[in-house]
Amino acid sequence: MSFVSVIAKENFITVMSDSSAAGSENTPQPEEHVVRVGEQEFVATAGGDREAREVIAKHISGLLEEGTPYDRILVILQMTLSAFSEQGKSVMTAFGGVNRGGEIEVCTYDPNSRAERHLKPRGTEVAYFFLAEGAGKYGNLHELLQGYWKETGTETPSAMIQSQKLLNRYVASKDDTVSSSTVKLVLKK
């Protein structure tokens, strides 16, 4: 299990994942739930199994590198994930960054609920979402994150990272499969 949070504002994106997949005897390399693509884009995955997550991350990374528009990638992702879901490998995925037009853009798709989000925050808007199986079991993470923002603020990437770290610690305290150790990614316009 892993927990990934993505926060986007008009000028930056912060992505944080727990680092629970630290490797084992059979898989000595730690798994990356968040992959940086070039200088300004990312792919994040959670759920399913390791092989499915790696296939999805590689596929979406390739599409991003080719310059495929985000709305098209979202359609391709839905079709690809439907095939994995039929095999019982439900992978939640987020991707985004600074698009070809120079705007912050983020997308996410959860094949379990078939929920998709395609966001381009403007002005003081904050777009955020979580990748976690059964996130509802942790309580209202949206309210909790907004409460942390009262402590940390929301104006800078470091403030957002601080709030995400607090949120990850909370989730780790409720779920022993989520690590309190984290990895972060910051992308700026």
C-alpha positions as CSV (number, residue, x, y, z in Angstrom):
1,M,0.0,0.0,0.0
2,S,1.2,3.5,-0.6
3,F,-0.1,7.0,-0.1
4,V,0.4,9.8,-2.7
5,S,-0.8,13.4,-2.4
6,V,-0.7,15.9,-5.2
7,I,-1.2,19.6,-4.7
8,A,-1.2,22.1,-7.6
9,K,-1.4,25.9,-7.7
10,E,-1.1,28.2,-10.7
11,N,2.7,28.4,-10.3
12,F,3.8,25.0,-8.9
13,I,3.0,21.4,-8.1
14,T,4.1,19.4,-5.1
15,V,3.8,15.6,-5.1
16,M,4.6,13.5,-2.0
17,S,4.6,9.7,-1.6
18,D,5.4,7.5,1.3
19,S,8.5,5.4,0.7
20,S,7.0,2.1,2.0
21,A,8.3,0.1,-0.9
22,A,11.9,0.2,0.2
23,G,12.9,-3.0,-1.5
24,S,13.1,-6.6,-0.3
25,E,15.0,-9.8,-0.9
26,N,13.0,-10.4,-4.1
27,T,12.9,-6.8,-5.3
28,P,16.1,-5.1,-4.0
29,Q,15.4,-1.8,-5.7
30,P,13.0,0.5,-4.0
31,E,9.9,1.3,-6.0
32,E,9.2,4.8,-7.3
33,H,5.6,5.7,-6.9
34,V,6.4,9.2,-8.3
35,V,8.4,9.5,-11.5
36,R,9.7,12.7,-12.8
37,V,9.4,13.0,-16.6
38,G,11.9,15.5,-18.1
39,E,12.1,18.8,-16.2
40,Q,8.5,19.7,-15.8
41,E,6.2,16.7,-15.7
42,F,5.5,13.7,-13.5
43,V,3.6,10.4,-13.2
44,A,2.4,8.9,-9.9
45,T,0.8,5.5,-9.2
46,A,-0.7,3.6,-6.3
47,G,-2.7,0.4,-5.9
48,G,-2.6,-2.7,-8.1
49,D,0.7,-4.5,-8.1
50,R,4.3,-3.4,-8.7
51,E,4.5,-4.7,-12.2
52,A,1.2,-3.0,-13.2
53,R,2.3,0.3,-11.7
54,E,5.6,0.2,-13.5
55,V,4.0,-0.6,-16.8
56,I,1.5,2.3,-16.4
57,A,4.2,4.8,-15.3
58,K,6.4,3.8,-18.2
59,H,3.5,4.1,-20.7
60,I,2.3,7.5,-19.5
61,S,5.9,8.8,-19.2
62,G,6.4,7.9,-22.9
63,L,3.2,9.8,-23.9
64,L,4.4,12.8,-21.9
65,E,7.8,12.7,-23.6
66,E,6.1,12.6,-27.0
67,G,4.1,15.7,-26.1
68,T,0.7,14.0,-26.2
69,P,-2.0,16.5,-24.9
70,Y,-3.1,15.7,-21.3
71,D,-6.8,15.2,-22.3
72,R,-5.7,12.6,-24.9
73,I,-3.4,10.9,-22.3
74,L,-6.4,10.7,-19.9
75,V,-8.5,8.8,-22.5
76,I,-5.6,6.4,-23.2
77,L,-5.0,5.9,-19.5
78,Q,-8.7,5.0,-19.0
79,M,-8.5,2.4,-21.8
80,T,-5.2,0.9,-20.5
81,L,-6.4,0.8,-16.9
82,S,-9.6,-0.9,-17.8
83,A,-7.6,-3.8,-19.2
84,F,-5.6,-4.0,-15.9
85,S,-8.7,-3.8,-13.9
86,E,-10.1,-6.8,-15.7
87,Q,-7.0,-8.6,-14.4
88,G,-7.6,-7.4,-10.8
89,K,-4.8,-4.9,-11.0
90,S,-6.5,-1.6,-10.3
91,V,-3.9,1.2,-10.5
92,M,-4.7,4.7,-9.5
93,T,-2.7,7.2,-11.5
94,A,-2.0,10.9,-11.6
95,F,0.1,12.9,-14.1
96,G,0.8,16.4,-15.0
97,G,3.2,19.3,-14.8
98,V,3.8,22.4,-16.9
99,N,2.0,21.7,-20.2
100,R,3.1,22.8,-23.6
101,G,1.2,26.1,-23.2
102,G,3.2,26.8,-20.0
103,E,0.3,26.3,-17.6
104,I,0.1,24.0,-14.6
105,E,-2.1,21.1,-15.4
106,V,-2.8,17.9,-13.4
107,C,-5.0,14.8,-14.1
108,T,-6.0,11.8,-12.2
109,Y,-7.9,8.6,-12.8
110,D,-9.2,6.0,-10.4
111,P,-10.4,2.9,-12.2
112,N,-12.3,1.6,-9.1
113,S,-14.7,4.5,-9.0
114,R,-14.1,5.6,-12.7
115,A,-13.5,9.1,-11.3
116,E,-11.3,11.4,-13.3
117,R,-10.1,14.9,-12.6
118,H,-8.5,17.3,-15.1
119,L,-7.5,20.5,-13.4
120,K,-5.7,23.8,-14.3
121,P,-5.7,25.9,-11.1
122,R,-5.9,29.7,-11.5
123,G,-5.3,32.6,-9.2
124,T,-5.6,31.4,-5.6
125,E,-7.2,28.1,-6.5
126,V,-5.6,25.0,-5.0
127,A,-6.2,21.6,-6.8
128,Y,-5.4,18.5,-4.8
129,F,-6.1,14.8,-4.7
130,F,-4.9,11.6,-3.1
131,L,-3.9,8.2,-4.5
132,A,-4.7,5.6,-1.9
133,E,-6.7,2.4,-1.8
134,G,-9.7,3.0,0.6
135,A,-8.7,6.5,1.5
136,G,-12.0,7.0,3.2
137,K,-10.9,4.7,6.0
138,Y,-8.6,7.5,7.2
139,G,-11.5,9.9,7.8
140,N,-11.9,13.2,5.9
141,L,-8.4,13.8,4.5
142,H,-9.6,16.9,2.6
143,E,-10.7,18.6,5.9
144,L,-7.5,17.4,7.6
145,L,-5.3,18.9,4.8
146,Q,-7.2,22.2,4.9
147,G,-6.6,22.3,8.6
148,Y,-2.9,21.8,8.1
149,W,-2.9,24.7,5.7
150,K,-4.0,27.0,8.5
151,E,-0.7,26.0,10.2
152,T,1.6,25.9,7.2
153,G,0.1,28.3,4.7
154,T,-0.4,27.6,1.0
155,E,1.7,30.2,-0.8
156,T,4.9,28.3,-1.4
157,P,6.0,24.9,-2.4
158,S,7.7,24.4,1.0
159,A,4.5,25.2,2.8
160,M,2.6,22.6,0.8
161,I,5.3,20.0,1.3
162,Q,5.1,20.6,5.0
163,S,1.3,20.1,5.0
164,Q,1.7,17.0,2.9
165,K,4.3,15.6,5.3
166,L,1.9,16.2,8.2
167,L,-0.9,14.4,6.2
168,N,1.4,11.5,5.4
169,R,2.3,11.1,9.0
170,Y,-1.4,11.0,10.0
171,V,-2.1,8.3,7.4
172,A,0.9,6.3,8.4
173,S,-0.3,6.5,12.0
174,K,-3.6,4.9,10.9
175,D,-2.2,2.3,8.5
176,D,0.9,0.3,9.2
177,T,1.4,-0.4,5.4
178,V,2.1,3.3,4.8
179,S,5.5,4.6,5.8
180,S,6.1,7.9,7.6
181,S,9.2,8.2,5.5
182,T,8.5,10.2,2.3
183,V,9.8,11.3,-1.0
184,K,8.8,14.6,-2.6
185,L,8.8,16.2,-6.0
186,V,8.3,19.9,-6.7
187,L,7.7,21.3,-10.2
188,K,7.6,25.1,-10.8
189,K,6.4,27.1,-13.8
